[in-house]
Amino acid sequence: MKRFVVLDSFRGLCALSVVLFHTYVVQSIAELEFFKNSFLMVEFFFILSGFVLFHTYRQRLNNTVQYKDFFISRTARIFPLHLFMLVVFLILEGGRKLAELKGFSFNEPAFSGPTASQELLPNALLLQSWLNTTITGSFNYPSWSISIEYYLYLVFGLMAVLARGNKVKVFAVVSLVSFITLWHGESLFKTEIFRGASCFFAGAVLYVVYDKIKDSELRALDFNLLEIALVLGAYRLLVSSVDHKGIYASVLFCVLILAFSFERGVISRFLQHRVFIALGTLSFSIYMTHAAVLFVFKSAVIVLSKLLHTDLTETLQGHDMPNMMKYISTHSVWLDNGVVLLQMAVVLGVSVVTYKYVELKGMQWGKRLTRRKDTPSNSMPGAVL
């Protein structure tokens, strides 16, 4: 089965962009306008997941037995790392509580707000983005999109089994209705649900378009110019201030994914380097572990500030938060960027470990349960990554 190597590379780069989005260091590249808008990379993850999942399962979801294998495979792909990181956050909250008893202060008290005890069970079940009574960005806050994506997987599988020959039409209707809901901005349900459904099912429909034209010559297209134009267009859109930017970005990402699925242009050749392929492989771990790594870094800086009797933080308005929060600030452009590079290096190092000892173990567990040695494992979100 074809693997979309370039799209995997994009997924890795998008995961790193999300890391920088959550990296609050005052005088660093993380504060560039592009990275301050990289929350929209989640739309890219949703679309790519729908695209790859339909590619993988379009002819393998026809009955309840196949759906059972699908359910086990998806659960084994998502839950081991998710639950592992939830335990890590519980340990970190315990450490924060001990630090508070010694006089240190953080953005919020330990085990309160997004890390309160009532948020634990919804997080464990990946329901935090679906229930109006829960905080979407609670505990390991990037997992909000995994919460959406996991249950979209299950709905996708049910639609494929029940709708059979009409499944693509159903996907298109769900995507369109979700986009319309986002455009109007009013709903009884959380906005994140419609962000996920609109993009995920658009990705599934997009694969149908790809499948119909993949064998065409397409000689009239200059893929070098097309790829460059799409990347520049995506950059320009992300740094703009237009209304409904998420919807426009989703449409542009669909075109970008379709173009790069052919892997014919100069940027595609560049992204086939083993470094980018490795990033794609690690993308789920990068996405799921980075919040914990960044938390440890910021906590260490707060402790160091007290020990050195000099403030290495600034309280500013967070670009993705409604309240004020602590930023790391060494008062040096070079040191601030050095901190960011060190954070990124640690995230990558941790991701290698979790990929090897958590992700792969989970996939192996899923394969044993389904007794299928060819169970696909490359349709990770953003990742959902």
C-alpha positions as a printed Julia matrix, in Angstrom:
385×3 Matrix{Float64}:
   0.0     0.0     0.0
   1.3     3.44   -0.97
   2.79    5.55    1.8
   2.57    9.31    1.38
   6.1    10.1     2.49
   5.97   13.84    1.81
   2.68   14.25    3.65
   4.21   12.39    6.61
   7.09   14.87    6.52
   4.62   17.74    6.56
   2.97   16.2     9.59
   6.29   16.24   11.44
   6.95   19.87   10.52
   3.44   20.84   11.58
   3.95   19.08   14.91
   7.1    21.14   15.5
   5.15   24.29   14.63
   2.59   23.43   17.3
   5.45   22.97   19.8
   6.67   26.49   18.99
   3.11   27.8    19.29
   3.08   26.58   22.91
   6.65   27.77   23.62
   6.26   30.99   25.55
   9.72   32.57   25.42
   9.64   36.34   24.99
  12.41   37.22   22.52
  12.42   34.03   20.48
  11.35   32.72   17.09
   8.33   31.2    18.84
   6.85   34.7    18.99
   6.96   35.18   15.22
   3.5    35.75   13.78
   3.56   32.46   11.87
   4.13   30.37   14.99
   1.63   32.42   17.0
  -0.94   31.21   14.46
   0.26   27.62   14.24
  -2.76   26.4    16.18
  -4.26   26.1    12.68
  -1.9    23.22   11.98
  -4.45   21.09   13.82
  -6.77   21.61   10.83
  -4.0    20.2     8.67
  -3.74   17.16   10.96
  -7.49   16.53   10.77
  -7.57   16.74    6.97
  -4.51   14.54    6.56
  -5.93   11.94    8.94
  -9.16   11.7     6.96
  -7.19   11.48    3.72
  -4.84    8.72    4.9
  -7.51    6.8     6.8
  -9.76    6.56    3.75
  -6.76    5.53    1.67
  -6.03    2.75    4.15
  -9.52    1.49    4.92
 -11.71    2.35    1.93
 -12.09   -1.32    1.02
 -11.59   -2.8     4.49
 -14.67   -1.58    6.34
 -17.59   -3.58    5.01
 -18.88   -5.53    8.03
 -18.87   -5.7    11.82
 -15.86   -8.03   11.97
 -13.73   -5.58   10.02
 -15.07   -2.73   12.16
 -13.99   -4.58   15.29
 -10.43   -4.87   13.94
 -10.56   -1.2    12.98
 -11.72   -0.22   16.48
  -8.94   -2.23   18.13
  -6.3    -0.87   15.76
  -7.3     2.76   16.29
  -7.58    2.34   20.06
  -4.17    0.68   20.28
  -2.73    3.51   18.18
  -4.05    6.32   20.35
  -4.64    5.27   23.94
  -1.27    3.88   25.15
   0.6     7.15   24.62
  -2.39    9.22   25.7
  -2.77    7.37   29.01
   1.0     7.35   29.55
   1.12   11.13   29.22
  -1.9    11.54   31.47
   0.0     9.69   34.2
   3.03   11.91   33.53
   0.86   15.01   34.06
  -0.49   13.64   37.32
   3.1    13.18   38.51
   3.99   16.7    37.38
   0.99   18.12   39.22
   2.17   16.33   42.35
   5.57   17.94   41.91
   3.96   21.34   41.46
   1.98   20.85   44.68
   5.19   20.13   46.58
   6.85   23.21   45.04
   3.91   25.39   46.1
   4.31   24.19   49.68
   7.88   25.55   49.52
   6.71   28.97   48.34
   6.87   28.75   44.55
   3.95   30.05   42.44
   2.81   29.06   38.96
   0.13   30.18   36.51
  -2.5    28.24   38.47
  -2.46   26.22   41.71
  -1.84   22.48   41.38
  -4.87   20.24   40.83
  -7.15   23.18   40.02
  -8.82   24.48   36.88
  -7.71   22.35   33.92
  -5.99   19.86   36.24
  -8.81   19.54   38.78
  -9.84   16.06   39.87
 -13.17   16.19   38.02
 -11.28   16.55   34.73
  -9.41   13.28   35.16
 -12.03   10.72   34.06
 -13.15   12.66   30.94
  -9.49   12.95   29.97
  -8.84    9.27   30.53
 -11.76    8.45   28.2
 -10.78   11.19   25.71
 -14.12   12.92   26.2
 -12.78   16.32   27.25
 -13.5    17.92   23.87
 -17.02   16.49   23.58
 -18.64   17.32   26.92
 -19.82   20.85   27.66
 -19.12   20.27   31.35
 -15.38   19.66   30.87
 -12.41   21.94   30.1
 -11.25   21.16   26.58
  -7.58   21.93   27.21
  -7.29   20.09   30.5
  -4.27   18.08   31.71
  -2.23   17.28   28.56
  -3.87   20.1    26.65
  -2.76   19.11   23.09
  -4.78   15.91   23.51
  -7.97   17.91   22.93
  -7.57   17.22   19.2
  -6.87   13.54   19.84
 -10.13   13.48   21.8
 -11.98   14.76   18.73
 -10.1    12.59   16.31
 -10.47    9.28   18.14
 -14.26    9.42   18.16
 -14.31   10.71   14.58
 -12.41    7.52   13.72
 -15.19    5.46   15.24
 -17.93    7.47   13.5
 -16.02    7.21   10.22
 -15.89    3.42   10.57
 -19.6     3.16   11.35
 -20.48    5.35    8.38
 -18.29    3.25    6.1
 -19.98    0.03    7.23
 -23.56    1.3     7.28
 -23.58    3.67    4.3
 -21.58    1.36    2.0
 -21.83    2.82   -1.5
 -23.1     6.17   -0.22
 -20.38    6.74    2.36
 -18.56    9.42    0.35
 -21.79   11.41    0.01
 -22.35   11.11    3.75
 -18.78   12.28    4.44
 -19.29   15.27    2.15
 -22.55   16.27    3.84
 -21.07   16.01    7.34
 -18.06   18.09    6.3
 -20.19   20.76    4.61
 -22.63   21.07    7.52
 -19.7    21.37    9.94
 -18.07   24.11    7.85
 -21.37   26.01    7.69
 -21.72   25.74   11.47
 -18.2    27.11   11.92
 -18.94   29.98    9.56
 -22.02   31.03   11.52
 -20.23   30.51   14.82
 -23.21   29.39   16.9
 -23.87   25.89   18.16
 -25.02   23.97   21.21
 -21.83   21.92   20.99
 -18.16   22.79   21.32
 -16.53   24.48   18.34
 -13.71   21.92   18.4
 -16.13   19.19   17.31
 -16.93   21.05   14.11
 -13.28   21.96   13.5
 -12.52   18.24   13.56
 -15.53   16.94   11.64
 -15.31   19.55    8.86
 -11.65   18.86    8.15
 -11.52   15.12    8.83
 -14.36   14.25    6.48
 -13.13   16.79    3.93
  -9.88   14.82    3.97
 -11.76   11.59    3.26
 -13.54   13.19    0.31
 -10.25   14.68   -0.85
  -8.79   11.2    -1.14
 -11.57   10.29   -3.59
 -10.49   13.23   -5.75
  -6.88   12.05   -5.55
  -7.86    8.49   -6.43
  -9.71    9.66   -9.54
  -6.85   11.76  -10.92
  -3.76    9.92   -9.63
  -3.19    8.11  -12.92
  -3.67   11.21  -15.05
  -0.69   12.71  -16.81
  -1.27   16.23  -15.44
   1.35   17.53  -17.84
  -0.18   20.98  -17.83
   0.81   21.45  -14.18
   4.22   22.72  -13.16
   4.48   21.02   -9.76
   7.57   23.03   -8.81
   5.7    26.32   -9.1
   2.52   24.84   -7.66
   4.22   23.56   -4.52
   6.1    26.81   -3.93
   2.93   28.86   -4.48
   0.91   26.74   -2.06
   3.52   26.89    0.7
   3.87   30.67    0.31
   0.09   31.01    0.19
  -0.29   29.0     3.39
   2.32   31.16    5.11
   0.65   34.37    3.96
  -2.77   33.19    5.14
  -1.53   32.13    8.56
   0.07   35.51    9.29
  -2.99   37.43    8.02
  -5.85   38.72   10.14
  -8.85   37.77    7.97
 -12.12   36.6     9.46
 -12.89   32.86    9.28
  -9.19   32.19    8.81
  -9.6    28.62   10.02
 -12.05   27.82    7.24
  -9.9    29.44    4.56
  -6.86   27.61    5.9
  -8.74   24.3     5.78
  -9.6    24.79    2.11
  -6.03   25.78    1.28
  -4.67   22.8     3.22
  -6.92   20.51    1.16
  -5.38   21.86   -2.05
  -1.89   21.63   -0.57
  -2.35   18.01    0.54
  -3.74   17.04   -2.85
  -0.83   18.68   -4.69
   1.85   17.19   -2.43
   0.3    13.72   -2.55
   1.81   13.42   -6.05
   5.31   14.16   -4.7
   6.5    15.67   -8.01
   7.84   19.11   -7.11
  11.07   20.53   -5.74
   9.73   20.88   -2.21
   8.53   17.27   -2.28
  12.03   16.12   -3.19
  13.42   18.17   -0.32
  10.91   16.67    2.15
  11.88   13.13    1.19
  15.14   13.55    3.1
  15.47   11.07    5.95
  15.47   13.86    8.55
  11.96   14.94    7.56
  10.8    11.34    7.26
  12.0    10.75   10.82
  10.07   13.81   12.0
   6.94   12.4    10.39
   7.45    9.11   12.18
   7.82   10.91   15.51
   5.01   13.41   14.92
   2.47   11.81   17.27
   4.99   11.59   20.1
   6.16   15.15   19.44
   2.6    16.36   19.62
   1.66   14.39   22.73
   4.79   14.89   24.84
   5.75   18.5    24.19
   3.38   20.09   26.72
   4.95   18.11   29.56
   8.49   19.0    28.45
   7.6    22.7    28.21
   5.97   22.56   31.63
   9.13   21.11   33.16
  11.26   23.81   31.51
   9.07   26.64   32.75
   8.91   25.15   36.25
  12.71   24.86   36.29
  13.03   28.52   35.26
  10.65   29.61   38.05
  12.69   27.66   40.6
  15.95   29.05   39.18
  14.57   32.59   39.39
  14.01   32.19   43.1
  17.38   30.61   43.72
  19.23   33.34   41.78
  17.04   36.15   43.18
  16.38   37.4    39.65
  13.15   37.11   37.7
  13.56   35.02   34.54
   9.88   35.23   33.67
   7.43   37.88   32.5
   3.66   37.82   32.96
   2.04   38.6    29.62
  -1.17   37.96   27.72
  -0.97   34.48   26.21
  -1.7    34.42   22.49
  -3.94   31.37   22.93
  -5.13   32.03   26.48
  -7.84   34.39   27.79
  -5.75   35.14   30.89
  -2.26   36.36   31.7
   0.51   33.77   31.94
   4.2    33.42   32.67
   6.64   33.64   29.75
  10.3    32.66   30.01
  12.51   35.72   29.64
  16.29   35.71   30.05
  16.4    39.35   28.83
  18.67   38.24   25.98
  17.62   37.44   22.42
  20.4    34.88   22.1
  19.65   33.14   25.38
  15.89   33.14   24.76
  16.38   31.44   21.41
  18.9    29.09   22.98
  16.22   28.06   25.49
  13.8    27.36   22.63
  16.36   25.25   20.77
  17.1    23.3    23.94
  13.39   22.72   24.51
  12.97   21.46   20.96
  15.95   19.12   21.34
  14.54   17.67   24.55
  11.09   17.24   22.95
  12.67   15.3    20.09
  14.72   13.18   22.47
  11.71   12.34   24.61
   9.69   11.59   21.47
  12.22    9.03   20.31
  11.85    7.22   23.63
   8.04    7.33   23.75
   7.79    6.24   20.13
   9.98    3.22   20.75
   8.65    2.15   24.14
   5.01    3.34   24.09
   3.75    3.92   20.54
   5.31    0.85   18.96
   4.34   -1.33   21.91
   0.75   -0.16   21.55
   0.69   -0.93   17.83
   2.15   -4.38   18.47
  -0.54   -4.97   21.09
  -3.21   -3.98   18.59
  -1.82   -6.33   15.95
  -1.82   -9.23   18.4
  -5.44   -8.56   19.31
  -6.57   -8.45   15.7
  -4.18  -11.22   14.65
  -3.39   -9.22   11.53
   0.27   -8.67   10.78
  -0.58   -6.09    8.13
  -2.61   -3.83   10.39
  -1.82   -0.3     9.15
  -0.06    2.02   11.54
   0.75    5.08    9.49
  -2.53    6.98    9.77
  -1.63    8.83   12.93
  -3.34   12.19   13.66
  -2.18   15.22   14.94
  -2.34   14.09   14.54
  -3.47   13.72   14.78
  -1.11   14.85   14.71
